[in-house]
Amino acid sequence: MPAIYLLLNLFAGLFLFLSYKSGIDYPAIWPDEVLFFSPAFDLHRTGTFSTSVLSGLIPGMEHSTLWMPPVYMISLAAIFKVFPDTIETARMFSSFIGLGTVFIFYRITLALNLSNLAKILGVVLLFTDLVFFKISHSARMESICLLFGLTSILFTLEKRNSFGIGFLLGLSFLSHPFGIVYSIPIASILFFEKRFTWKEIIYSGFGFLIPILIWGIYVFPRLELFQIQFGAQLGRKKDLLGKFSYLTKFKIILSTFKYPLFKFTVVLLGVVAFLFTIKNWEKKSIWILVYLGTIFVFLILSSEMWYVFHLVPALVLFSIQLLEYKTKLSKFFIFASLNYNLSVLGILIFSIFFSNKIINTTFEFYTKLDEMIEDRDGIYLQAIPDPFFYLKEKYPSRRILEFVPGELPLPKEKIQETAKQLSVFVFYNEELMNETIRNFLKEHSNEFERKELILPKPRFSEIEYTAVVYLRKKIIPIQ
């Protein structure tokens, strides 16, 4: 047993070291990170739960952030009371949460009475998974949502207090609505163990409602704004349900992984190994299958690559459970999975820390974009990598706004009025432009100059370094 803890600590140290060294270079700064960093920053600095980067674009954002549940943003604001309020701190906060998630995962393997080899391989597979590392090291709420979700599962397996199970599930939901998905694996555990009683339901339901009611107290006086902001998110999710075919949705999930064809081959091998062992599976093994299947179905429904993060621990649990049946095929599957993880992680370490081309290209992209913008104020960004933090550090007094996702059904008048006050519009993909912004630029095309920034894509990079920039033409005063 001490050897397992030694290995846990070793990989935990390596995980944090890699997170620290990756800083803001990997993964590339994403616009979403700015959108969730901003309310935490504003809450810390001003005591107002606002999102200044969306002020003037979405109604009420200048004083109330209601378009997403608040747990992550409030937690990050609390972290800013102790550590510097920077994107580096936000990313490391998520990484530490990711680390905590691995330890909760390990506790789940203990609760399931898996073998020592399965426990060790489970921890190693999770720590070395690039998707797990990448999304853990992003200033988003996936890490904290997963942490509370897995902890609620752990409490269920350990037969802890039902109220605590529900409360943790409520915190997962209030980190991100995807957290509600964990209610299905929890219900299946209770069902298999014949604990699915009214008493369990009432106590856990009450625990779940407590954090929801606390948020509701804040929301109720701002109900109209909530309907606009959160309603826009729900509207977007509804549109996404029918926007893609099931094949496209599956491709979105798969494309989250590096070298998706290889990943698909490895998973397919696991499916074959499962088909050879299914007759011997126990109740706990069937529960793992329910857990994995639930996450996969909701990923297909949501069509969001960020949520694939939740699939990783479920897939790892499925993998190490297969190992328990000690077939040659299951052993080969684990070997292939570990090989894939280590190869992809090795490529990342080389490309970030030895090649430096990605880091240098990112910096060049920011500086060239800065040169194009010159001294103009009022900047609208929809760029990847996102130069917000680079520009804000260099020009703290400039007004910099983040993009409104094109799918969000929002009042057009407010966006149009704000657009008139802006001098620069930056897009990484014009096809994804918000429709109101697109119409504004078309109607005022004579007032803007269109420029393009294209840098060669470094090897192993996951993104294109391109931007289309609309610059308001400067008015030359009459002499």
Solvent accessible surface area in square Angstrom, and as a share of the most:
residue,aa,sasa,rsa
1,M,105,0.47
2,P,108,0.68
3,A,72,0.56
4,I,6,0.03
5,Y,102,0.39
6,L,130,0.65
7,L,48,0.24
8,L,2,0.01
9,N,95,0.49
10,L,102,0.51
11,F,40,0.17
12,A,9,0.07
13,G,40,0.38
14,L,98,0.49
15,F,8,0.03
16,L,38,0.19
17,F,123,0.51
18,L,19,0.09
19,S,0,0.00
20,Y,153,0.58
21,K,96,0.41
22,S,1,0.01
23,G,18,0.18
24,I,57,0.29
25,D,38,0.20
26,Y,16,0.06
27,P,13,0.08
28,A,17,0.13
29,I,4,0.02
30,W,56,0.20
31,P,2,0.01
32,D,27,0.14
33,E,1,0.00
34,V,0,0.00
35,L,5,0.03
36,F,11,0.04
37,F,12,0.05
38,S,6,0.04
39,P,0,0.00
40,A,0,0.00
41,F,55,0.23
42,D,14,0.07
43,L,44,0.22
44,H,39,0.17
45,R,148,0.54
46,T,95,0.55
47,G,57,0.55
48,T,50,0.29
49,F,17,0.07
50,S,10,0.06
51,T,0,0.00
52,S,58,0.37
53,V,5,0.03
54,L,0,0.00
55,S,28,0.18
56,G,13,0.13
57,L,0,0.00
58,I,1,0.01
59,P,19,0.12
60,G,5,0.05
61,M,0,0.00
62,E,81,0.36
63,H,88,0.39
64,S,1,0.01
65,T,0,0.00
66,L,0,0.00
67,W,7,0.02
68,M,11,0.05
69,P,1,0.01
70,P,8,0.05
71,V,22,0.13
72,Y,1,0.00
73,M,0,0.00
74,I,87,0.44
75,S,30,0.19
76,L,0,0.00
77,A,5,0.04
78,A,58,0.45
79,I,42,0.21
80,F,6,0.02
81,K,135,0.57
82,V,115,0.66
83,F,112,0.46
84,P,89,0.56
85,D,25,0.13
86,T,53,0.31
87,I,6,0.03
88,E,78,0.35
89,T,19,0.11
90,A,0,0.00
91,R,0,0.00
92,M,38,0.17
93,F,31,0.13
94,S,0,0.00
95,S,0,0.00
96,F,112,0.47
97,I,15,0.08
98,G,0,0.00
99,L,23,0.11
100,G,26,0.25
101,T,0,0.00
102,V,0,0.00
103,F,70,0.29
104,I,31,0.16
105,F,2,0.01
106,Y,5,0.02
107,R,92,0.34
108,I,3,0.01
109,T,0,0.00
110,L,55,0.27
111,A,35,0.27
112,L,9,0.04
113,N,124,0.64
114,L,6,0.03
115,S,50,0.32
116,N,75,0.38
117,L,104,0.52
118,A,0,0.00
119,K,15,0.06
120,I,46,0.24
121,L,27,0.13
122,G,0,0.00
123,V,2,0.01
124,V,15,0.09
125,L,4,0.02
126,L,0,0.00
127,F,9,0.04
128,T,4,0.02
129,D,8,0.04
130,L,15,0.08
131,V,4,0.02
132,F,0,0.00
133,F,1,0.01
134,K,33,0.14
135,I,5,0.03
136,S,0,0.00
137,H,1,0.01
138,S,0,0.00
139,A,0,0.00
140,R,12,0.04
141,M,0,0.00
142,E,2,0.01
143,S,2,0.01
144,I,10,0.05
145,C,0,0.00
146,L,0,0.00
147,L,39,0.19
148,F,38,0.16
149,G,0,0.00
150,L,2,0.01
151,T,18,0.10
152,S,0,0.00
153,I,1,0.00
154,L,3,0.01
155,F,45,0.19
156,T,0,0.00
157,L,25,0.13
158,E,55,0.25
159,K,134,0.57
160,R,102,0.37
161,N,105,0.54
162,S,16,0.10
163,F,70,0.29
164,G,17,0.17
165,I,6,0.03
166,G,1,0.01
167,F,65,0.27
168,L,23,0.11
169,L,17,0.08
170,G,0,0.00
171,L,33,0.17
172,S,0,0.00
173,F,48,0.20
174,L,6,0.03
175,S,0,0.00
176,H,11,0.05
177,P,40,0.25
178,F,13,0.06
179,G,0,0.00
180,I,69,0.35
181,V,2,0.01
182,Y,0,0.00
183,S,37,0.24
184,I,73,0.37
185,P,0,0.00
186,I,11,0.06
187,A,34,0.26
188,S,16,0.10
189,I,5,0.03
190,L,12,0.06
191,F,136,0.57
192,F,47,0.20
193,E,68,0.31
194,K,171,0.73
195,R,37,0.14
196,F,101,0.42
197,T,65,0.38
198,W,191,0.67
199,K,138,0.59
200,E,33,0.15
201,I,64,0.32
202,I,110,0.56
203,Y,111,0.42
204,S,24,0.15
205,G,29,0.28
206,F,115,0.48
207,G,0,0.00
208,F,38,0.16
209,L,87,0.43
210,I,47,0.24
211,P,6,0.04
212,I,39,0.20
213,L,103,0.51
214,I,112,0.57
215,W,28,0.10
216,G,31,0.30
217,I,130,0.66
218,Y,64,0.24
219,V,10,0.06
220,F,148,0.62
221,P,100,0.63
222,R,79,0.29
223,L,77,0.38
224,E,132,0.59
225,L,33,0.16
226,F,43,0.18
227,Q,116,0.51
228,I,52,0.26
229,Q,1,0.00
230,F,26,0.11
231,G,31,0.30
232,A,4,0.03
233,Q,23,0.10
234,L,106,0.53
235,G,20,0.19
236,R,44,0.16
237,K,61,0.26
238,K,149,0.63
239,D,79,0.41
240,L,9,0.04
241,L,88,0.44
242,G,71,0.68
243,K,112,0.47
244,F,63,0.26
245,S,66,0.43
246,Y,155,0.59
247,L,116,0.58
248,T,51,0.30
249,K,6,0.03
250,F,62,0.26
251,K,118,0.50
252,I,37,0.19
253,I,7,0.03
254,L,33,0.17
255,S,73,0.47
256,T,11,0.06
257,F,11,0.05
258,K,38,0.16
259,Y,81,0.31
260,P,52,0.33
261,L,134,0.67
262,F,137,0.57
263,K,14,0.06
264,F,71,0.29
265,T,79,0.46
266,V,17,0.10
267,V,45,0.26
268,L,89,0.44
269,L,38,0.19
270,G,0,0.00
271,V,64,0.37
272,V,57,0.33
273,A,0,0.00
274,F,21,0.09
275,L,111,0.55
276,F,153,0.64
277,T,2,0.01
278,I,74,0.38
279,K,195,0.82
280,N,100,0.51
281,W,22,0.08
282,E,99,0.44
283,K,122,0.52
284,K,54,0.23
285,S,0,0.00
286,I,59,0.30
287,W,7,0.02
288,I,0,0.00
289,L,55,0.28
290,V,49,0.28
291,Y,3,0.01
292,L,25,0.12
293,G,32,0.31
294,T,13,0.07
295,I,0,0.00
296,F,73,0.30
297,V,81,0.46
298,F,63,0.26
299,L,1,0.00
300,I,22,0.11
301,L,70,0.35
302,S,20,0.13
303,S,8,0.05
304,E,25,0.11
305,M,72,0.32
306,W,25,0.09
307,Y,9,0.04
308,V,0,0.00
309,F,0,0.00
310,H,1,0.01
311,L,13,0.06
312,V,3,0.02
313,P,1,0.00
314,A,0,0.00
315,L,23,0.11
316,V,10,0.06
317,L,2,0.01
318,F,11,0.04
319,S,6,0.04
320,I,0,0.00
321,Q,1,0.00
322,L,0,0.00
323,L,14,0.07
324,E,47,0.21
325,Y,48,0.18
326,K,152,0.64
327,T,44,0.25
328,K,182,0.77
329,L,52,0.26
330,S,0,0.00
331,K,108,0.46
332,F,111,0.46
333,F,5,0.02
334,I,8,0.04
335,F,123,0.51
336,A,18,0.14
337,S,12,0.08
338,L,39,0.19
339,N,72,0.37
340,Y,24,0.09
341,N,8,0.04
342,L,88,0.44
343,S,63,0.41
344,V,6,0.03
345,L,23,0.12
346,G,36,0.35
347,I,48,0.24
348,L,11,0.05
349,I,59,0.30
350,F,108,0.45
351,S,4,0.03
352,I,1,0.00
353,F,53,0.22
354,F,147,0.61
355,S,37,0.24
356,N,66,0.34
357,K,125,0.53
358,I,14,0.07
359,I,49,0.25
360,N,93,0.47
361,T,16,0.09
362,T,11,0.06
363,F,123,0.51
364,E,71,0.32
365,F,0,0.00
366,Y,15,0.06
367,T,32,0.19
368,K,74,0.31
369,L,0,0.00
370,D,9,0.05
371,E,121,0.54
372,M,31,0.14
373,I,0,0.00
374,E,89,0.40
375,D,99,0.52
376,R,29,0.11
377,D,73,0.38
378,G,4,0.04
379,I,0,0.00
380,Y,0,0.00
381,L,0,0.00
382,Q,4,0.02
383,A,0,0.00
384,I,10,0.05
385,P,0,0.00
386,D,2,0.01
387,P,0,0.00
388,F,13,0.06
389,F,27,0.11
390,Y,49,0.18
391,L,1,0.00
392,K,68,0.29
393,E,149,0.67
394,K,108,0.46
395,Y,51,0.19
396,P,97,0.61
397,S,109,0.70
398,R,28,0.10
399,R,82,0.30
400,I,7,0.03
401,L,3,0.01
402,E,0,0.00
403,F,24,0.10
404,V,0,0.00
405,P,16,0.10
406,G,34,0.32
407,E,56,0.25
408,L,8,0.04
409,P,80,0.50
410,L,22,0.11
411,P,56,0.35
412,K,115,0.49
413,E,127,0.57
414,K,66,0.28
415,I,3,0.01
416,Q,69,0.30
417,E,96,0.43
418,T,6,0.03
419,A,1,0.00
420,K,113,0.48
421,Q,105,0.46
422,L,0,0.00
423,S,23,0.15
424,V,0,0.00
425,F,0,0.00
426,V,0,0.00
427,F,0,0.00
428,Y,70,0.27
429,N,54,0.28
430,E,46,0.21
431,E,145,0.65
432,L,83,0.41
433,M,11,0.05
434,N,7,0.03
435,E,92,0.41
436,T,9,0.05
437,I,0,0.00
438,R,66,0.24
439,N,53,0.27
440,F,7,0.03
441,L,10,0.05
442,K,140,0.59
443,E,125,0.56
444,H,46,0.21
445,S,71,0.46
446,N,114,0.58
447,E,62,0.28
448,F,12,0.05
449,E,77,0.34
450,R,114,0.41
451,K,77,0.33
452,E,92,0.41
453,L,13,0.07
454,I,116,0.59
455,L,14,0.07
456,P,115,0.72
457,K,99,0.42
458,P,14,0.09
459,R,188,0.69
460,F,53,0.22
461,S,10,0.06
462,E,74,0.33
463,I,22,0.11
464,E,101,0.45
465,Y,2,0.01
466,T,40,0.23
467,A,3,0.02
468,V,19,0.11
469,V,0,0.00
470,Y,33,0.12
471,L,3,0.01
472,R,57,0.21
473,K,103,0.44
474,K,113,0.48
475,I,163,0.83
476,I,145,0.73
477,P,98,0.62
478,I,173,0.88
479,Q,200,0.89
